[in-house]
């Protein structure tokens, strides 16, 4: 271990930064976030550092650095492009036992700046010992994806009850288990979702009787997005990886399922137009029963659960039975598929509004407000419209839409199997009928479709 990782308390401590360029500004920003009192010495002061003077209450001395300037400082950073100055700062600091960092010169450093994950009061840091700073930053990004900002709130929440837990749960080993249950269970999720009042109630109940645990689990209603695994939200990924059971739809890709906990039970409840594994009412009951058995249940739905995902029906059942749940929005298919197809849903020259509709209703019909949908200067997005494509096009034409109105069908959007077929209301149904189309699909109608060829940045299968 080339460096020993420590966290230094710099609040109200005198720190010196030698240099006032771009790199120095970044170091000043970090020290200021830690509450340091910062002095800057440099012959030339950049506008960036000048602008920070009032914000961070900087003391700026426009002069060359001299050895006597180090008196009274706890820590010094040298961030100049002058090797002699950097060497003088390092030598002087070393002689006076002052912690020193010289930017981009590990050999002269007594300490280094790590890549920081700030979830105050929780702080994590990653360092490559100066060998590969870019790699450290990439690792930080990966860690940030599994440590949401709300972890800071959770730490402050736990601090309020630390002494109470210590007094009630005497054995250190039991206290460790107690806090593990808190940090990995429903109480933590209540804090993450902003319901600290209920979290406090449950924690106080646990403190009063640490042997008693409510056996009710929780349901996470998660939008899995339009297909690509890397379009999941950080929260969705975190909850998937702690869930005991994964209940997933036909539209959730195998790559997304693979991101769940390896030992989690996987239950497929996919519904296709003519093949329903379980009716919706049975799915609602299944989620409730699993949670009542104490399970943490991740309910994965393609796109967003509240946009033609029947998520409202599922949480109605959970609310009626008093089962805790969270709703984690996802990128809906309209947004994801349109973006990956290079088709803006709104555009100043083409569409000032966008309407989402479903291609078939509960009774299997396609009975929509065709007069409204045929109005110009808008974009229409049709979910589940593949089977009814010809009827949709004929109805729009019959209510005043021009036959040459552009329309696109996006197959398996955002994935490597994405395919975009374009045409007009008159021609697209015939085109699609001659092709082997693989669901899921999305239909986009409006003059914005003409932008596809120009803005088509993502190339899946050829159209």
N, C-alpha and C positions, 0 to 999 in steps of 0.2 A: 504494500500500500504506500504509494508515493506521497499522498496527502492524507492527513487525518481530518475527517469531516467534522466540523464544529459549527455552531450557530453563535454569532457574536452579537451581543446587545449593544446597539449604537445609538439608542435614543439619547439625545442631548449630549452626545460625545463629539469632540472636535475632530474632524477629518479633513485632510488636505487633498486636493486634486491639482496636480501640476499639468497644465495643458488646458486648452479651451476650444478644442475642435469637436468634430462629430463623435469620435470615440469617447472623449472626455465627457461630453454631454450625456451619453448613455450611462456612464459610471455615476455621474452626478444624480441622474434620475433614480438609479437603484439605491444609492446611499440616502437620498431624500426620502424614499419610501420606507426606509428603516428608521427614520427620525433623526438622522445625523445633523449636526451643525457643520456646514460645509464652507471651507475657504478654497478659493480658486486662485492659483498663481499662473500667469502666462503673459508673454510679451504681446501676443495678439489674441483678442477675445472675439470669438465668432458671434454672429447675430443670434445663433441658437442658444448659446450660453448666456448672452446678455438678456434674452427674453426670459430665461429661467431665474434671473436674479430676484425679482420680486416674488415669484411663485414659491421659491424654495429658500428665500431669505439668505441668499448667498453673500459672502464677503469676497469681493473680487479685487485682486491686487495685480495691476498690469505692470509686470516687471519680470526680469529674469530670475529663475530660482537660485537661491543661495543656501548653503548648508544651515545657516542660522534660522532659516524659515521653518524648520521642522520642530522647533521648540513648542511643546504644549499640545502636540497632536497624538491621538491614539492610533491612527491609521492613515496611510498615505497611498494615493494612486498616482502613478506617473503615466500620462497618456499623451506624450509628445512624439513628434516625428524626428526628434534630435537624439541620436544614440548617446552622445556625451551627457546630455541632461538626464536622460533616463538612468545612466550608470551612476551619476552623482547622487540622484535621489535614492537609488537602491543602496549604495554604499553608506550614505549618511543614515538612512533608516536602520540598516543592519547594525551600525555602530551604536545606535541609540535604542536598540531593541524595540523598534516600532514596526508594526506589521506593514509590509509594503507589497503592492502589486504593480508590475510594469506591464502595460498592455502589450499583448502579442510577443512577450519575451519570458517564457516560463522559467528560464535559468536565473532571472533576476528577481523572481517572485518569492516572497515568504508565504503569501496566500494567493489563491486564485478565485475568480468569480465563477460560480457554477451556473448552469442553466436552472432557473428557479421556477417552481410550481407554487404559486402564492394562493393559498386558500386560508389566509390568516384567520385564526391563530395556527392553523396547520400549514407547515411549510415543508416542501420536499425539494431536494436539489440533486442535480445530476452533473457529474464532471468526468471528463476524459483525461484529467491531469494536464490539460493543455495540449494533448496530443492530437485531438480531433474535435475542436469546438463545434463544428457543424453537426457531427454525429451526436454530441451531447444535446444539442437543440432538438434534433429529430427524436431522440429518446424522451426528451421532455414532452414533446407533442403527443407521443404515445401514452405517456403517463397521465397527461392532462385529460385524455379522453376517458379515463376510468376514475378520475377524481373530480367530480363535479364541483362547481363553486359552492354549492350548498354544504359541503363538508365543513367549511368554516363555521357556518351556523350550527351544525351538529356539535362541533367541539365546544362552542360557547354554551350551547344548551347543556351538554354533559357537565361542564364546569360548575354550573349552578347547583348540581345535585351531587357533586363529588363527595363532599363531607357527609351528607346524609347517607349515602350508600356505604361509606367507610364505617360509619357508626352502626349501621344496621347489619351489614354483611361483614363479619369480623375476619374470616379466613381469607388471606390474599388469593388463594386459588379459586375460591368461590366468587370473590369479587371479579376476577378476570373473566370467569364464565358469565357472570351477570352482565358485565359491560359488553362482552362479545354478542350476547343475545340482543342487547339494546342496539348496538351499532349495525347488526345484520338483520334486524327484524322490523316489525311494523312501526315501532316507535321512531326509528330513524327515518322510515319512509314518510311518516307524518310530518317530521321536521322538514324533510326535503320538499314536500308538497305545500309547506307553509302553514300547516295546521298545528302550531306549537301548543295551543291550549289543550287539545286532545292528547298530544304527546306527553305533556306534563301530567295530565290526569292518569294516563296509563303507567308512566314511570313512577309516580308516587304510589300507585297501587302495587307495583312490583316491589318497591322498596319496603312497603309495609309488610308484605308477605312474599318474599323472593321465591318461595316454593310453588306459589300459585301462578300459573300462566294461562292466559286465555288461549283456547285451542283453535280459535278462528284464524284462518290464514288471510290471504289478501289476493286480489286479482289486479293484474296490470293489463289494461286494455291498450295495446301497443300498435301504432301505425307502422307497418313494416316498409312503407314506401312503395314506389312503383316497380321495383325489381332489383336494382343494383344494391349489393350488400353495403357498400360504403356510403349510401345515402341515409342509413339509419342515424337517428340522433344519438348523442352520447348517453342520454338517459335511457333510451330504449335498449341500448347495448348493455348498460350496467344492470338493468332489471332482468334482462334475458339471462345474464350470467349468474344471477342469484336465484332464479326461479326453480322450484322443484318440479314443475310440470309445464310443458309447452303445448298449448292448444292452438293449432295453426290451420290456415285456410289453403285452398287450392292455389291462390295467387302468390303465396309466400315462397320465394325461391329456396332451393336446397342450400345455396351458399349462405343465406340468412339463418336457416335452421342450424347450420354447422357452427354458428357463433354462440349458440346456447351452451349451457353447462353440459359437459359430456355425459354426466350421470342423470340428467333430468329426464323424466318420462315424457315421451313425445306422443301426442294424440292428434291424429288427422281428422278434421271435421269439414273438409273441403266441400264446397257446393258448386257444381257446374249446372248448366242450364237444364239438362235432363238427368242429372245424377247427383242427388243430395245424399252425402254420407249420413248426415244427421239433419233432421228438420231444425229450424231456428229455435223453436221452443225447447228442444232437447239440448241444444248447445247452451242455452241460458241456464237450464237446470244443472247441466254438467259443471259449469263454472262455479255455481253456488255450492254444489255438493263437494267439489274438490276443496274449496276454501273452507267449508265447515269441517272438513277433515284435517284442517291445520296446514294445508299446502299453500305455498306461494305460487300463483298461477300466472304465467305470461300468456295472454290471449293475443296472438299475432294475426293481424288483418292486413291484407294488401292495401297499399295507399294510405289513406287516412281513415280511421274508424268512424268518423262522423260525416264522411262524404260518401254516400251510398254504401256504407259499410255495416249498417244496422247496429252500430255500436250503442246507440241510444236505447235500443230494445234490450240489449244485454245488461247495461248498467241499471235499467229500471228494475230488473229482477234482483240484482244485487242490492239495490237500495231498499227494496221491499223486505228483504231478508236480513238487513242490517250488516251486510258484509263489506268490509273496507275495500276500496278500489282506487286506482289512479287511472287517468286517461293520458296517454302519451301521444300527442299528435304526430303524424307522419307526413312526408311529402306526398300529396295526393297525386294520382296518376295524371290528371290534367296538367299540373305544373311540371312534373318530372318528364313526362313524355313529350310535351310541347317544347321544353327547353332542350332536350336531347335531339329533337327533330329539327331544331333551328326555326321554330315557328312561335313568335311572340304571341301571347294570348291577347295582349292589348298593344296598340301601336298608334301613334298620333295620326298617321295617314290612313289607317285602315279600320281600327276598331276602338271605340271609346268605352266599351263594356264587354263583359264576358259572362256567359250563362252556362251552367252545368246542368245537364239533364240525363236521365236514365233511358236507355233504349228499350226497356220493357217494364211495364208496371206489374203490380202484385198479381193481377189476373192474366198476365201474359200479353196484354194489349199494348199498343203504342199510342196512347191518347194524350197528346201534349198540346200546349197552347201554340198552335202552328202560326197563328197571326202574329203573335209576339216574336216567335223565333224567326219569322221571315223578314223582320225589319232589317234595314241595312245598317252598316257601320257598327257591327258587333261580331263577336266570335261565339260560336256555339260549340260546346264540347259534349259529346255523347258518350256516356259510359254504357258498356254492355250492349252495343248497338250493331254488332256484326251480323247477327241473324236478320235483323230488321232493317239493314242498310237500304235496300231498294225502297221499302215503304217510307222510310224517313226522307229520302231524296224526292220521291214523288209527292209526298205531302208538302214539303217546302216549296217545290215548284208550283203545286196547285194553289198555294197561298201567296204567290207573288214573288218568290225568289227567282232570280234569273237562272236559266238552265246552265249557264257557264260559270256559276258561282263556284270558286275553288273549294275543294274538299280533300282532306287527307285521312288515311287510315294508318295508324301507328301500331305495328305488331311488336309485342314483347319489348316495349319501350324501356330505355336506359340500360338494357342488357346487351351483351355481344350478339344476341340474336335479333336485335332491333331491325325492323324493316319499315320503310315509309313508302306507301303507295299514294300517289297524288292523282287528281283528275278533277272533274266537275260533277255537279249534281247529276248531270245527264250521263256521263261516261264512267264514273267510278264503280257503280254497281256491276257493270259488265266486266271491268278489269278484275275486280275482286273475285267474281264468280269463276274466272279462268285460272286463279292462283290457289295454291295450297296454303291457306292462312292458318296460322297457329295462334290461338288465344294465349294470353289476354290481348285485347285490342282496344284502341281508343280512336274515336272519330273527331276530327277538328274541321269545322266549317266556317268559312269566311275568307275575305281577301288577304288576311294575314298569311294564308297558306302559300301565296305567291312568293313569300320571302324564304321559303324552304331551300330552294336551290342556292340562294345567295348566302344564307346563314347556316347551312348544314355543316356543323363542325364535328359531329360524332358519327362515325361510320360503322354501322353494324353490317348486317347482310345487305347485299345490293338490292335495290327496289325494282 
